């Protein structure tokens, strides 16, 4: 077993929280709370990675991450 680091983004929306992993295309979920969304995303990542490994695919590694917000008057 090896350790991998994944970036995750969790956003609040009108239905609760939406969570996704940008490194793993199509790996996303939701939850009523931030904590639930994070736990659901951990499960989704685990299943996504298991599927990739079963198909002989590589697991992308997190090499660089920056997160910024911009405020603009439009």
CNS distance restraints for C-alpha pairs under 8 A (distance, minus, plus):
assign (resid   4 and name CA) (resid  61 and name CA) 6.88 0.50 0.50
assign (resid   5 and name CA) (resid  61 and name CA) 6.72 0.50 0.50
assign (resid   5 and name CA) (resid  62 and name CA) 6.11 0.50 0.50
assign (resid   6 and name CA) (resid  21 and name CA) 6.94 0.50 0.50
assign (resid   6 and name CA) (resid  23 and name CA) 6.92 0.50 0.50
assign (resid   6 and name CA) (resid  61 and name CA) 7.13 0.50 0.50
assign (resid   6 and name CA) (resid  62 and name CA) 6.02 0.50 0.50
assign (resid   7 and name CA) (resid  21 and name CA) 5.83 0.50 0.50
assign (resid   7 and name CA) (resid  22 and name CA) 6.65 0.50 0.50
assign (resid   7 and name CA) (resid  23 and name CA) 6.90 0.50 0.50
assign (resid   7 and name CA) (resid  62 and name CA) 7.07 0.50 0.50
assign (resid   7 and name CA) (resid  65 and name CA) 7.72 0.50 0.50
assign (resid   8 and name CA) (resid  19 and name CA) 6.98 0.50 0.50
assign (resid   8 and name CA) (resid  20 and name CA) 5.70 0.50 0.50
assign (resid   8 and name CA) (resid  21 and name CA) 4.60 0.50 0.50
assign (resid   8 and name CA) (resid  22 and name CA) 6.82 0.50 0.50
assign (resid   9 and name CA) (resid  19 and name CA) 5.53 0.50 0.50
assign (resid   9 and name CA) (resid  20 and name CA) 5.46 0.50 0.50
assign (resid   9 and name CA) (resid  21 and name CA) 6.42 0.50 0.50
assign (resid   9 and name CA) (resid  22 and name CA) 7.75 0.50 0.50
assign (resid  10 and name CA) (resid  17 and name CA) 6.50 0.50 0.50
assign (resid  10 and name CA) (resid  18 and name CA) 5.57 0.50 0.50
assign (resid  10 and name CA) (resid  19 and name CA) 4.25 0.50 0.50
assign (resid  10 and name CA) (resid  20 and name CA) 6.64 0.50 0.50
assign (resid  10 and name CA) (resid  34 and name CA) 7.29 0.50 0.50
assign (resid  10 and name CA) (resid  37 and name CA) 7.46 0.50 0.50
assign (resid  10 and name CA) (resid  38 and name CA) 7.55 0.50 0.50
assign (resid  11 and name CA) (resid  17 and name CA) 5.53 0.50 0.50
assign (resid  11 and name CA) (resid  18 and name CA) 5.25 0.50 0.50
assign (resid  11 and name CA) (resid  19 and name CA) 6.39 0.50 0.50
assign (resid  12 and name CA) (resid  16 and name CA) 5.81 0.50 0.50
assign (resid  12 and name CA) (resid  17 and name CA) 4.40 0.50 0.50
assign (resid  12 and name CA) (resid  18 and name CA) 6.30 0.50 0.50
assign (resid  12 and name CA) (resid  34 and name CA) 7.96 0.50 0.50
assign (resid  13 and name CA) (resid  17 and name CA) 5.65 0.50 0.50
assign (resid  13 and name CA) (resid  18 and name CA) 6.85 0.50 0.50
assign (resid  15 and name CA) (resid  32 and name CA) 7.12 0.50 0.50
assign (resid  16 and name CA) (resid  30 and name CA) 7.34 0.50 0.50
assign (resid  16 and name CA) (resid  31 and name CA) 5.99 0.50 0.50
assign (resid  16 and name CA) (resid  32 and name CA) 4.51 0.50 0.50
assign (resid  16 and name CA) (resid  33 and name CA) 6.13 0.50 0.50
assign (resid  16 and name CA) (resid  34 and name CA) 7.90 0.50 0.50
assign (resid  17 and name CA) (resid  30 and name CA) 5.47 0.50 0.50
assign (resid  17 and name CA) (resid  31 and name CA) 5.29 0.50 0.50
assign (resid  17 and name CA) (resid  32 and name CA) 6.01 0.50 0.50
assign (resid  17 and name CA) (resid  33 and name CA) 6.15 0.50 0.50
assign (resid  17 and name CA) (resid  34 and name CA) 5.99 0.50 0.50
assign (resid  17 and name CA) (resid  37 and name CA) 6.12 0.50 0.50
assign (resid  18 and name CA) (resid  28 and name CA) 7.53 0.50 0.50
assign (resid  18 and name CA) (resid  29 and name CA) 6.09 0.50 0.50
assign (resid  18 and name CA) (resid  30 and name CA) 4.40 0.50 0.50
assign (resid  18 and name CA) (resid  31 and name CA) 6.70 0.50 0.50
assign (resid  18 and name CA) (resid  37 and name CA) 6.67 0.50 0.50
assign (resid  19 and name CA) (resid  28 and name CA) 5.59 0.50 0.50
assign (resid  19 and name CA) (resid  29 and name CA) 5.37 0.50 0.50
assign (resid  19 and name CA) (resid  30 and name CA) 5.64 0.50 0.50
assign (resid  19 and name CA) (resid  37 and name CA) 5.97 0.50 0.50
assign (resid  19 and name CA) (resid  38 and name CA) 6.85 0.50 0.50
assign (resid  19 and name CA) (resid  41 and name CA) 6.41 0.50 0.50
assign (resid  20 and name CA) (resid  27 and name CA) 5.82 0.50 0.50
assign (resid  20 and name CA) (resid  28 and name CA) 4.04 0.50 0.50
assign (resid  20 and name CA) (resid  29 and name CA) 6.35 0.50 0.50
assign (resid  20 and name CA) (resid  41 and name CA) 6.74 0.50 0.50
assign (resid  21 and name CA) (resid  25 and name CA) 7.39 0.50 0.50
assign (resid  21 and name CA) (resid  27 and name CA) 5.76 0.50 0.50
assign (resid  21 and name CA) (resid  28 and name CA) 6.41 0.50 0.50
assign (resid  21 and name CA) (resid  41 and name CA) 7.82 0.50 0.50
assign (resid  21 and name CA) (resid  45 and name CA) 7.62 0.50 0.50
assign (resid  22 and name CA) (resid  27 and name CA) 7.67 0.50 0.50
assign (resid  23 and name CA) (resid  60 and name CA) 6.61 0.50 0.50
assign (resid  23 and name CA) (resid  61 and name CA) 7.93 0.50 0.50
assign (resid  23 and name CA) (resid  62 and name CA) 7.70 0.50 0.50
assign (resid  24 and name CA) (resid  45 and name CA) 7.80 0.50 0.50
assign (resid  24 and name CA) (resid  48 and name CA) 7.64 0.50 0.50
assign (resid  24 and name CA) (resid  60 and name CA) 7.73 0.50 0.50
assign (resid  27 and name CA) (resid  41 and name CA) 7.80 0.50 0.50
assign (resid  27 and name CA) (resid  44 and name CA) 6.36 0.50 0.50
assign (resid  27 and name CA) (resid  45 and name CA) 6.57 0.50 0.50
assign (resid  27 and name CA) (resid  48 and name CA) 6.94 0.50 0.50
assign (resid  28 and name CA) (resid  41 and name CA) 6.46 0.50 0.50
assign (resid  28 and name CA) (resid  44 and name CA) 6.93 0.50 0.50
assign (resid  29 and name CA) (resid  37 and name CA) 6.74 0.50 0.50
assign (resid  29 and name CA) (resid  40 and name CA) 6.42 0.50 0.50
assign (resid  29 and name CA) (resid  41 and name CA) 5.88 0.50 0.50
assign (resid  29 and name CA) (resid  44 and name CA) 7.26 0.50 0.50
assign (resid  30 and name CA) (resid  36 and name CA) 7.77 0.50 0.50
assign (resid  30 and name CA) (resid  37 and name CA) 4.98 0.50 0.50
assign (resid  30 and name CA) (resid  40 and name CA) 7.00 0.50 0.50
assign (resid  30 and name CA) (resid  41 and name CA) 7.69 0.50 0.50
assign (resid  31 and name CA) (resid  35 and name CA) 7.84 0.50 0.50
assign (resid  31 and name CA) (resid  36 and name CA) 5.06 0.50 0.50
assign (resid  31 and name CA) (resid  37 and name CA) 4.10 0.50 0.50
assign (resid  31 and name CA) (resid  38 and name CA) 7.89 0.50 0.50
assign (resid  31 and name CA) (resid  40 and name CA) 7.16 0.50 0.50
assign (resid  32 and name CA) (resid  36 and name CA) 6.43 0.50 0.50
assign (resid  32 and name CA) (resid  37 and name CA) 6.98 0.50 0.50
assign (resid  33 and name CA) (resid  37 and name CA) 6.18 0.50 0.50
assign (resid  34 and name CA) (resid  38 and name CA) 6.20 0.50 0.50
assign (resid  35 and name CA) (resid  39 and name CA) 6.22 0.50 0.50
assign (resid  36 and name CA) (resid  40 and name CA) 6.03 0.50 0.50
assign (resid  37 and name CA) (resid  41 and name CA) 6.04 0.50 0.50
assign (resid  38 and name CA) (resid  42 and name CA) 6.24 0.50 0.50
assign (resid  39 and name CA) (resid  43 and name CA) 6.46 0.50 0.50
assign (resid  40 and name CA) (resid  44 and name CA) 6.23 0.50 0.50
assign (resid  41 and name CA) (resid  45 and name CA) 5.99 0.50 0.50
assign (resid  42 and name CA) (resid  46 and name CA) 6.14 0.50 0.50
assign (resid  43 and name CA) (resid  47 and name CA) 6.26 0.50 0.50
assign (resid  44 and name CA) (resid  48 and name CA) 6.01 0.50 0.50
assign (resid  45 and name CA) (resid  49 and name CA) 6.00 0.50 0.50
assign (resid  46 and name CA) (resid  50 and name CA) 6.12 0.50 0.50
assign (resid  47 and name CA) (resid  51 and name CA) 6.17 0.50 0.50
assign (resid  48 and name CA) (resid  52 and name CA) 6.28 0.50 0.50
assign (resid  49 and name CA) (resid  53 and name CA) 6.12 0.50 0.50
assign (resid  49 and name CA) (resid  59 and name CA) 6.86 0.50 0.50
assign (resid  50 and name CA) (resid  54 and name CA) 6.11 0.50 0.50
assign (resid  51 and name CA) (resid  55 and name CA) 6.31 0.50 0.50
assign (resid  52 and name CA) (resid  56 and name CA) 6.31 0.50 0.50
assign (resid  52 and name CA) (resid  57 and name CA) 4.98 0.50 0.50
assign (resid  52 and name CA) (resid  58 and name CA) 6.84 0.50 0.50
assign (resid  52 and name CA) (resid  59 and name CA) 7.22 0.50 0.50
assign (resid  53 and name CA) (resid  57 and name CA) 5.47 0.50 0.50
assign (resid  53 and name CA) (resid  58 and name CA) 6.82 0.50 0.50
assign (resid  53 and name CA) (resid  59 and name CA) 7.64 0.50 0.50
